[in-house]
Amino acid sequence: MMLHPDMSDDVLSLSMFWAGLMMVFTPLIAAGIVIFIWRRGLRKAAVRPNDKLSS
């Protein structure tokens, strides 16, 4: 693959960029999913307050 002479990114720096991006956004996405599920559970519990889990 031919790169422009002014571009100095190599495969290692590009992979480190993606690794850093995943380290930043993975916890944010996971926290968003957990909060979404938690709020959905609260909303369902508010709609049916007398439902109990059968244990």
CHARMM-style PDB file with segment names, atoms N, HN, CA, C and O in Angstrom:
ATOM      1  N   MET     1       0.839  -1.165   0.000  1.00  0.00      PROA
ATOM      2  CA  MET     1       0.000   0.000   0.000  1.00  0.00      PROA
ATOM      3  C   MET     1       0.894   1.241   0.000  1.00  0.00      PROA
ATOM      4  O   MET     1       1.783   1.377   0.841  1.00  0.00      PROA
ATOM      5  N   MET     2       0.656   2.111  -0.921  1.00  0.00      PROA
ATOM      6  HN  MET     2      -0.066   2.000  -1.604  1.00  0.00      PROA
ATOM      7  CA  MET     2       1.453   3.334  -1.035  1.00  0.00      PROA
ATOM      8  C   MET     2       0.845   4.437  -0.176  1.00  0.00      PROA
ATOM      9  O   MET     2      -0.335   4.764  -0.305  1.00  0.00      PROA
ATOM     10  N   LEU     3       1.655   4.996   0.686  1.00  0.00      PROA
ATOM     11  HN  LEU     3       2.614   4.730   0.791  1.00  0.00      PROA
ATOM     12  CA  LEU     3       1.218   6.112   1.513  1.00  0.00      PROA
ATOM     13  C   LEU     3       1.821   7.406   0.981  1.00  0.00      PROA
ATOM     14  O   LEU     3       2.876   7.406   0.346  1.00  0.00      PROA
ATOM     15  N   HSD     4       1.139   8.487   1.248  1.00  0.00      PROA
ATOM     16  HN  HSD     4       0.282   8.486   1.763  1.00  0.00      PROA
ATOM     17  CA  HSD     4       1.662   9.790   0.867  1.00  0.00      PROA
ATOM     18  C   HSD     4       2.953  10.030   1.643  1.00  0.00      PROA
ATOM     19  O   HSD     4       3.039   9.639   2.807  1.00  0.00      PROA
ATOM     20  N   PRO     5       3.956  10.658   1.041  1.00  0.00      PROA
ATOM     21  CA  PRO     5       5.246  10.852   1.746  1.00  0.00      PROA
ATOM     22  C   PRO     5       5.135  11.639   3.043  1.00  0.00      PROA
ATOM     23  O   PRO     5       5.959  11.456   3.939  1.00  0.00      PROA
ATOM     24  N   ASP     6       4.132  12.516   3.168  1.00  0.00      PROA
ATOM     25  HN  ASP     6       3.463  12.665   2.440  1.00  0.00      PROA
ATOM     26  CA  ASP     6       3.995  13.293   4.397  1.00  0.00      PROA
ATOM     27  C   ASP     6       3.372  12.493   5.535  1.00  0.00      PROA
ATOM     28  O   ASP     6       3.447  12.902   6.694  1.00  0.00      PROA
ATOM     29  N   MET     7       2.764  11.366   5.215  1.00  0.00      PROA
ATOM     30  HN  MET     7       2.704  11.034   4.274  1.00  0.00      PROA
ATOM     31  CA  MET     7       2.118  10.557   6.250  1.00  0.00      PROA
ATOM     32  C   MET     7       3.160   9.651   6.886  1.00  0.00      PROA
ATOM     33  O   MET     7       3.882   8.944   6.183  1.00  0.00      PROA
ATOM     34  N   SER     8       3.242   9.665   8.209  1.00  0.00      PROA
ATOM     35  HN  SER     8       2.655  10.239   8.781  1.00  0.00      PROA
ATOM     36  CA  SER     8       4.248   8.862   8.891  1.00  0.00      PROA
ATOM     37  C   SER     8       3.624   7.798   9.795  1.00  0.00      PROA
ATOM     38  O   SER     8       4.332   7.179  10.590  1.00  0.00      PROA
ATOM     39  N   ASP     9       2.308   7.576   9.688  1.00  0.00      PROA
ATOM     40  HN  ASP     9       1.734   8.079   9.043  1.00  0.00      PROA
ATOM     41  CA  ASP     9       1.666   6.555  10.521  1.00  0.00      PROA
ATOM     42  C   ASP     9       2.073   5.177  10.041  1.00  0.00      PROA
ATOM     43  O   ASP     9       2.024   4.876   8.848  1.00  0.00      PROA
ATOM     44  N   ASP    10       2.470   4.358  10.974  1.00  0.00      PROA
ATOM     45  HN  ASP    10       2.510   4.602  11.943  1.00  0.00      PROA
ATOM     46  CA  ASP    10       2.747   2.971  10.626  1.00  0.00      PROA
ATOM     47  C   ASP    10       1.689   2.090  11.281  1.00  0.00      PROA
ATOM     48  O   ASP    10       0.789   2.586  11.959  1.00  0.00      PROA
ATOM     49  N   VAL    11       1.801   0.819  11.078  1.00  0.00      PROA
ATOM     50  HN  VAL    11       2.532   0.416  10.527  1.00  0.00      PROA
ATOM     51  CA  VAL    11       0.791  -0.112  11.569  1.00  0.00      PROA
ATOM     52  C   VAL    11       0.734  -0.104  13.094  1.00  0.00      PROA
ATOM     53  O   VAL    11      -0.351  -0.201  13.667  1.00  0.00      PROA
ATOM     54  N   LEU    12       1.862   0.007  13.747  1.00  0.00      PROA
ATOM     55  HN  LEU    12       2.744   0.086  13.282  1.00  0.00      PROA
ATOM     56  CA  LEU    12       1.884  -0.007  15.209  1.00  0.00      PROA
ATOM     57  C   LEU    12       1.163   1.207  15.788  1.00  0.00      PROA
ATOM     58  O   LEU    12       0.372   1.062  16.720  1.00  0.00      PROA
ATOM     59  N   SER    13       1.419   2.400  15.253  1.00  0.00      PROA
ATOM     60  HN  SER    13       2.061   2.518  14.495  1.00  0.00      PROA
ATOM     61  CA  SER    13       0.757   3.581  15.801  1.00  0.00      PROA
ATOM     62  C   SER    13      -0.738   3.547  15.518  1.00  0.00      PROA
ATOM     63  O   SER    13      -1.530   4.005  16.342  1.00  0.00      PROA
ATOM     64  N   LEU    14      -1.134   3.018  14.377  1.00  0.00      PROA
ATOM     65  HN  LEU    14      -0.491   2.646  13.708  1.00  0.00      PROA
ATOM     66  CA  LEU    14      -2.559   2.899  14.077  1.00  0.00      PROA
ATOM     67  C   LEU    14      -3.241   1.896  15.001  1.00  0.00      PROA
ATOM     68  O   LEU    14      -4.359   2.128  15.460  1.00  0.00      PROA
ATOM     69  N   SER    15      -2.565   0.782  15.273  1.00  0.00      PROA
ATOM     70  HN  SER    15      -1.657   0.594  14.900  1.00  0.00      PROA
ATOM     71  CA  SER    15      -3.160  -0.198  16.189  1.00  0.00      PROA
ATOM     72  C   SER    15      -3.213   0.342  17.615  1.00  0.00      PROA
ATOM     73  O   SER    15      -4.153   0.042  18.351  1.00  0.00      PROA
ATOM     74  N   MET    16      -2.219   1.135  18.014  1.00  0.00      PROA
ATOM     75  HN  MET    16      -1.455   1.379  17.416  1.00  0.00      PROA
ATOM     76  CA  MET    16      -2.258   1.743  19.340  1.00  0.00      PROA
ATOM     77  C   MET    16      -3.384   2.775  19.440  1.00  0.00      PROA
ATOM     78  O   MET    16      -4.002   2.922  20.495  1.00  0.00      PROA
ATOM     79  N   PHE    17      -3.645   3.482  18.352  1.00  0.00      PROA
ATOM     80  HN  PHE    17      -3.142   3.363  17.496  1.00  0.00      PROA
ATOM     81  CA  PHE    17      -4.767   4.421  18.332  1.00  0.00      PROA
ATOM     82  C   PHE    17      -6.077   3.685  18.558  1.00  0.00      PROA
ATOM     83  O   PHE    17      -6.895   4.115  19.371  1.00  0.00      PROA
ATOM     84  N   TRP    18      -6.290   2.569  17.842  1.00  0.00      PROA
ATOM     85  HN  TRP    18      -5.625   2.219  17.182  1.00  0.00      PROA
ATOM     86  CA  TRP    18      -7.534   1.815  17.992  1.00  0.00      PROA
ATOM     87  C   TRP    18      -7.637   1.182  19.376  1.00  0.00      PROA
ATOM     88  O   TRP    18      -8.726   1.107  19.945  1.00  0.00      PROA
ATOM     89  N   ALA    19      -6.512   0.727  19.918  1.00  0.00      PROA
ATOM     90  HN  ALA    19      -5.627   0.788  19.456  1.00  0.00      PROA
ATOM     91  CA  ALA    19      -6.538   0.154  21.270  1.00  0.00      PROA
ATOM     92  C   ALA    19      -6.927   1.226  22.297  1.00  0.00      PROA
ATOM     93  O   ALA    19      -7.719   0.961  23.201  1.00  0.00      PROA
ATOM     94  N   GLY    20      -6.379   2.416  22.159  1.00  0.00      PROA
ATOM     95  HN  GLY    20      -5.735   2.632  21.425  1.00  0.00      PROA
ATOM     96  CA  GLY    20      -6.725   3.504  23.063  1.00  0.00      PROA
ATOM     97  C   GLY    20      -8.175   3.921  22.917  1.00  0.00      PROA
ATOM     98  O   GLY    20      -8.847   4.208  23.907  1.00  0.00      PROA
ATOM     99  N   LEU    21      -8.657   3.954  21.682  1.00  0.00      PROA
ATOM    100  HN  LEU    21      -8.110   3.720  20.878  1.00  0.00      PROA
ATOM    101  CA  LEU    21     -10.049   4.304  21.430  1.00  0.00      PROA
ATOM    102  C   LEU    21     -10.989   3.289  22.079  1.00  0.00      PROA
ATOM    103  O   LEU    21     -12.004   3.661  22.669  1.00  0.00      PROA
ATOM    104  N   MET    22     -10.650   2.021  21.969  1.00  0.00      PROA
ATOM    105  HN  MET    22      -9.826   1.719  21.490  1.00  0.00      PROA
ATOM    106  CA  MET    22     -11.488   0.980  22.585  1.00  0.00      PROA
ATOM    107  C   MET    22     -11.426   1.061  24.109  1.00  0.00      PROA
ATOM    108  O   MET    22     -12.431   0.829  24.782  1.00  0.00      PROA
ATOM    109  N   MET    23     -10.241   1.393  24.665  1.00  0.00      PROA
ATOM    110  HN  MET    23      -9.425   1.582  24.119  1.00  0.00      PROA
ATOM    111  CA  MET    23     -10.132   1.505  26.122  1.00  0.00      PROA
ATOM    112  C   MET    23     -10.959   2.672  26.655  1.00  0.00      PROA
ATOM    113  O   MET    23     -11.420   2.626  27.796  1.00  0.00      PROA
ATOM    114  N   VAL    24     -11.152   3.703  25.860  1.00  0.00      PROA
ATOM    115  HN  VAL    24     -10.777   3.740  24.934  1.00  0.00      PROA
ATOM    116  CA  VAL    24     -11.949   4.846  26.295  1.00  0.00      PROA
ATOM    117  C   VAL    24     -13.436   4.555  26.154  1.00  0.00      PROA
ATOM    118  O   VAL    24     -14.206   4.803  27.082  1.00  0.00      PROA
ATOM    119  N   PHE    25     -13.846   4.035  25.010  1.00  0.00      PROA
ATOM    120  HN  PHE    25     -13.221   3.834  24.256  1.00  0.00      PROA
ATOM    121  CA  PHE    25     -15.273   3.942  24.722  1.00  0.00      PROA
ATOM    122  C   PHE    25     -15.940   2.656  25.207  1.00  0.00      PROA
ATOM    123  O   PHE    25     -17.156   2.652  25.397  1.00  0.00      PROA
ATOM    124  N   THR    26     -15.210   1.579  25.415  1.00  0.00      PROA
ATOM    125  HN  THR    26     -14.222   1.582  25.261  1.00  0.00      PROA
ATOM    126  CA  THR    26     -15.825   0.338  25.887  1.00  0.00      PROA
ATOM    127  C   THR    26     -16.462   0.507  27.271  1.00  0.00      PROA
ATOM    128  O   THR    26     -17.602   0.079  27.450  1.00  0.00      PROA
ATOM    129  N   PRO    27     -15.791   1.106  28.254  1.00  0.00      PROA
ATOM    130  CA  PRO    27     -16.463   1.306  29.543  1.00  0.00      PROA
ATOM    131  C   PRO    27     -17.670   2.238  29.452  1.00  0.00      PROA
ATOM    132  O   PRO    27     -18.660   2.037  30.154  1.00  0.00      PROA
ATOM    133  N   LEU    28     -17.596   3.253  28.596  1.00  0.00      PROA
ATOM    134  HN  LEU    28     -16.791   3.416  28.025  1.00  0.00      PROA
ATOM    135  CA  LEU    28     -18.730   4.161  28.442  1.00  0.00      PROA
ATOM    136  C   LEU    28     -19.928   3.439  27.846  1.00  0.00      PROA
ATOM    137  O   LEU    28     -21.056   3.617  28.305  1.00  0.00      PROA
ATOM    138  N   ILE    29     -19.689   2.630  26.832  1.00  0.00      PROA
ATOM    139  HN  ILE    29     -18.772   2.485  26.459  1.00  0.00      PROA
ATOM    140  CA  ILE    29     -20.783   1.878  26.213  1.00  0.00      PROA
ATOM    141  C   ILE    29     -21.348   0.860  27.196  1.00  0.00      PROA
ATOM    142  O   ILE    29     -22.565   0.708  27.297  1.00  0.00      PROA
ATOM    143  N   ALA    30     -20.478   0.164  27.918  1.00  0.00      PROA
ATOM    144  HN  ALA    30     -19.489   0.288  27.836  1.00  0.00      PROA
ATOM    145  CA  ALA    30     -20.945  -0.824  28.898  1.00  0.00      PROA
ATOM    146  C   ALA    30     -21.761  -0.159  30.007  1.00  0.00      PROA
ATOM    147  O   ALA    30     -22.790  -0.693  30.420  1.00  0.00      PROA
ATOM    148  N   ALA    31     -21.320   0.984  30.486  1.00  0.00      PROA
ATOM    149  HN  ALA    31     -20.484   1.418  30.150  1.00  0.00      PROA
ATOM    150  CA  ALA    31     -22.074   1.697  31.522  1.00  0.00      PROA
ATOM    151  C   ALA    31     -23.423   2.153  30.983  1.00  0.00      PROA
ATOM    152  O   ALA    31     -24.426   2.104  31.695  1.00  0.00      PROA
ATOM    153  N   GLY    32     -23.454   2.592  29.740  1.00  0.00      PROA
ATOM    154  HN  GLY    32     -22.639   2.632  29.161  1.00  0.00      PROA
ATOM    155  CA  GLY    32     -24.719   2.990  29.131  1.00  0.00      PROA
ATOM    156  C   GLY    32     -25.692   1.836  29.037  1.00  0.00      PROA
ATOM    157  O   GLY    32     -26.888   2.011  29.272  1.00  0.00      PROA
ATOM    158  N   ILE    33     -25.196   0.656  28.694  1.00  0.00      PROA
ATOM    159  HN  ILE    33     -24.224   0.514  28.503  1.00  0.00      PROA
ATOM    160  CA  ILE    33     -26.063  -0.530  28.603  1.00  0.00      PROA
ATOM    161  C   ILE    33     -26.596  -0.896  29.982  1.00  0.00      PROA
ATOM    162  O   ILE    33     -27.779  -1.202  30.131  1.00  0.00      PROA
ATOM    163  N   VAL    34     -25.730  -0.866  30.989  1.00  0.00      PROA
ATOM    164  HN  VAL    34     -24.769  -0.618  30.869  1.00  0.00      PROA
ATOM    165  CA  VAL    34     -26.155  -1.206  32.353  1.00  0.00      PROA
ATOM    166  C   VAL    34     -27.205  -0.220  32.847  1.00  0.00      PROA
ATOM    167  O   VAL    34     -28.199  -0.632  33.443  1.00  0.00      PROA
ATOM    168  N   ILE    35     -27.005   1.064  32.614  1.00  0.00      PROA
ATOM    169  HN  ILE    35     -26.197   1.399  32.130  1.00  0.00      PROA
ATOM    170  CA  ILE    35     -27.981   2.072  33.048  1.00  0.00      PROA
ATOM    171  C   ILE    35     -29.296   1.909  32.301  1.00  0.00      PROA
ATOM    172  O   ILE    35     -30.365   2.066  32.891  1.00  0.00      PROA
ATOM    173  N   PHE    36     -29.230   1.594  31.003  1.00  0.00      PROA
ATOM    174  HN  PHE    36     -28.362   1.466  30.524  1.00  0.00      PROA
ATOM    175  CA  PHE    36     -30.443   1.380  30.218  1.00  0.00      PROA
ATOM    176  C   PHE    36     -31.245   0.203  30.763  1.00  0.00      PROA
ATOM    177  O   PHE    36     -32.462   0.307  30.915  1.00  0.00      PROA
ATOM    178  N   ILE    37     -30.585  -0.909  31.058  1.00  0.00      PROA
ATOM    179  HN  ILE    37     -29.596  -0.993  30.934  1.00  0.00      PROA
ATOM    180  CA  ILE    37     -31.278  -2.092  31.586  1.00  0.00      PROA
ATOM    181  C   ILE    37     -31.837  -1.806  32.975  1.00  0.00      PROA
ATOM    182  O   ILE    37     -32.952  -2.220  33.290  1.00  0.00      PROA
ATOM    183  N   TRP    38     -31.076  -1.105  33.803  1.00  0.00      PROA
ATOM    184  HN  TRP    38     -30.169  -0.769  33.547  1.00  0.00      PROA
ATOM    185  CA  TRP    38     -31.535  -0.770  35.155  1.00  0.00      PROA
ATOM    186  C   TRP    38     -32.776   0.110  35.107  1.00  0.00      PROA
ATOM    187  O   TRP    38     -33.742  -0.138  35.829  1.00  0.00      PROA
ATOM    188  N   ARG    39     -32.755   1.145  34.254  1.00  0.00      PROA
ATOM    189  HN  ARG    39     -31.971   1.346  33.667  1.00  0.00      PROA
ATOM    190  CA  ARG    39     -33.912   2.043  34.158  1.00  0.00      PROA
ATOM    191  C   ARG    39     -35.121   1.339  33.568  1.00  0.00      PROA
ATOM    192  O   ARG    39     -36.255   1.623  33.954  1.00  0.00      PROA
ATOM    193  N   ARG    40     -34.886   0.410  32.622  1.00  0.00      PROA
ATOM    194  HN  ARG    40     -33.965   0.180  32.309  1.00  0.00      PROA
ATOM    195  CA  ARG    40     -35.997  -0.351  32.056  1.00  0.00      PROA
ATOM    196  C   ARG    40     -36.633  -1.236  33.126  1.00  0.00      PROA
ATOM    197  O   ARG    40     -37.855  -1.388  33.158  1.00  0.00      PROA
ATOM    198  N   GLY    41     -35.812  -1.820  34.001  1.00  0.00      PROA
ATOM    199  HN  GLY    41     -34.820  -1.696  33.975  1.00  0.00      PROA
ATOM    200  CA  GLY    41     -36.334  -2.616  35.100  1.00  0.00      PROA
ATOM    201  C   GLY    41     -37.132  -1.782  36.081  1.00  0.00      PROA
ATOM    202  O   GLY    41     -38.169  -2.223  36.575  1.00  0.00      PROA
ATOM    203  N   LEU    42     -36.650  -0.561  36.370  1.00  0.00      PROA
ATOM    204  HN  LEU    42     -35.807  -0.202  35.968  1.00  0.00      PROA
ATOM    205  CA  LEU    42     -37.409   0.317  37.262  1.00  0.00      PROA
ATOM    206  C   LEU    42     -38.750   0.697  36.655  1.00  0.00      PROA
ATOM    207  O   LEU    42     -39.761   0.757  37.355  1.00  0.00      PROA
ATOM    208  N   ARG    43     -38.758   0.954  35.351  1.00  0.00      PROA
ATOM    209  HN  ARG    43     -37.936   0.905  34.783  1.00  0.00      PROA
ATOM    210  CA  ARG    43     -40.003   1.331  34.681  1.00  0.00      PROA
ATOM    211  C   ARG    43     -40.992   0.164  34.691  1.00  0.00      PROA
ATOM    212  O   ARG    43     -42.186   0.367  34.912  1.00  0.00      PROA
ATOM    213  N   LYS    44     -40.502  -1.051  34.454  1.00  0.00      PROA
ATOM    214  HN  LYS    44     -39.532  -1.216  34.275  1.00  0.00      PROA
ATOM    215  CA  LYS    44     -41.385  -2.218  34.493  1.00  0.00      PROA
ATOM    216  C   LYS    44     -41.920  -2.446  35.902  1.00  0.00      PROA
ATOM    217  O   LYS    44     -43.081  -2.817  36.069  1.00  0.00      PROA
ATOM    218  N   ALA    45     -41.089  -2.228  36.913  1.00  0.00      PROA
ATOM    219  HN  ALA    45     -40.145  -1.926  36.778  1.00  0.00      PROA
ATOM    220  CA  ALA    45     -41.529  -2.406  38.298  1.00  0.00      PROA
ATOM    221  C   ALA    45     -42.572  -1.353  38.670  1.00  0.00      PROA
ATOM    222  O   ALA    45     -43.469  -1.633  39.466  1.00  0.00      PROA
ATOM    223  N   ALA    46     -42.469  -0.162  38.116  1.00  0.00      PROA
ATOM    224  HN  ALA    46     -41.741   0.065  37.470  1.00  0.00      PROA
ATOM    225  CA  ALA    46     -43.445   0.883  38.420  1.00  0.00      PROA
ATOM    226  C   ALA    46     -44.789   0.583  37.771  1.00  0.00      PROA
ATOM    227  O   ALA    46     -45.834   0.947  38.310  1.00  0.00      PROA
ATOM    228  N   VAL    47     -44.770  -0.075  36.624  1.00  0.00      PROA
ATOM    229  HN  VAL    47     -43.921  -0.371  36.185  1.00  0.00      PROA
ATOM    230  CA  VAL    47     -46.022  -0.410  35.938  1.00  0.00      PROA
ATOM    231  C   VAL    47     -46.750  -1.526  36.672  1.00  0.00      PROA
ATOM    232  O   VAL    47     -47.973  -1.492  36.804  1.00  0.00      PROA
ATOM    233  N   ARG    48     -46.000  -2.518  37.152  1.00  0.00      PROA
ATOM    234  HN  ARG    48     -45.006  -2.545  37.045  1.00  0.00      PROA
ATOM    235  CA  ARG    48     -46.603  -3.654  37.864  1.00  0.00      PROA
ATOM    236  C   ARG    48     -46.009  -3.745  39.264  1.00  0.00      PROA
ATOM    237  O   ARG    48     -45.127  -4.573  39.492  1.00  0.00      PROA
ATOM    238  N   PRO    49     -46.458  -2.925  40.207  1.00  0.00      PROA
ATOM    239  CA  PRO    49     -45.822  -2.899  41.531  1.00  0.00      PROA
ATOM    240  C   PRO    49     -46.095  -4.137  42.386  1.00  0.00      PROA
ATOM    241  O   PRO    49     -45.323  -4.417  43.303  1.00  0.00      PROA
ATOM    242  N   ASN    50     -47.169  -4.888  42.117  1.00  0.00      PROA
ATOM    243  HN  ASN    50     -47.796  -4.660  41.372  1.00  0.00      PROA
ATOM    244  CA  ASN    50     -47.498  -6.033  42.971  1.00  0.00      PROA
ATOM    245  C   ASN    50     -46.957  -7.353  42.446  1.00  0.00      PROA
ATOM    246  O   ASN    50     -47.168  -8.389  43.077  1.00  0.00      PROA
ATOM    247  N   ASP    51     -46.270  -7.351  41.318  1.00  0.00      PROA
ATOM    248  HN  ASP    51     -46.098  -6.510  40.805  1.00  0.00      PROA
ATOM    249  CA  ASP    51     -45.663  -8.584  40.821  1.00  0.00      PROA
ATOM    250  C   ASP    51     -44.464  -8.939  41.684  1.00  0.00      PROA
ATOM    251  O   ASP    51     -43.613  -8.097  41.968  1.00  0.00      PROA
ATOM    252  N   LYS    52     -44.412 -10.184  42.091  1.00  0.00      PROA
ATOM    253  HN  LYS    52     -45.103 -10.868  41.859  1.00  0.00      PROA
ATOM    254  CA  LYS    52     -43.280 -10.660  42.872  1.00  0.00      PROA
ATOM    255  C   LYS    52     -42.630 -11.805  42.100  1.00  0.00      PROA
ATOM    256  O   LYS    52     -43.301 -12.545  41.380  1.00  0.00      PROA
ATOM    257  N   LEU    53     -41.330 -11.937  42.260  1.00  0.00      PROA
ATOM    258  HN  LEU    53     -40.785 -11.336  42.844  1.00  0.00      PROA
ATOM    259  CA  LEU    53     -40.630 -13.051  41.636  1.00  0.00      PROA
ATOM    260  C   LEU    53     -40.980 -14.324  42.408  1.00  0.00      PROA
ATOM    261  O   LEU    53     -40.927 -14.349  43.637  1.00  0.00      PROA
ATOM    262  N   SER    54     -41.332 -15.362  41.683  1.00  0.00      PROA
ATOM    263  HN  SER    54     -41.374 -15.341  40.684  1.00  0.00      PROA
ATOM    264  CA  SER    54     -41.658 -16.623  42.361  1.00  0.00      PROA
ATOM    265  C   SER    54     -40.357 -17.375  42.606  1.00  0.00      PROA
ATOM    266  O   SER    54     -39.660 -17.746  41.661  1.00  0.00      PROA
ATOM    267  N   SER    55     -40.033 -17.599  43.873  1.00  0.00      PROA
ATOM    268  HN  SER    55     -40.599 -17.297  44.640  1.00  0.00      PROA
ATOM    269  CA  SER    55     -38.786 -18.271  44.224  1.00  0.00      PROA
ATOM    270  C   SER    55     -39.080 -19.612  44.826  1.00  0.00      PROA
ATOM    271  OT1 SER    55     -38.157 -20.340  45.190  1.00  0.00      PROA
TER     272      SER     55
END
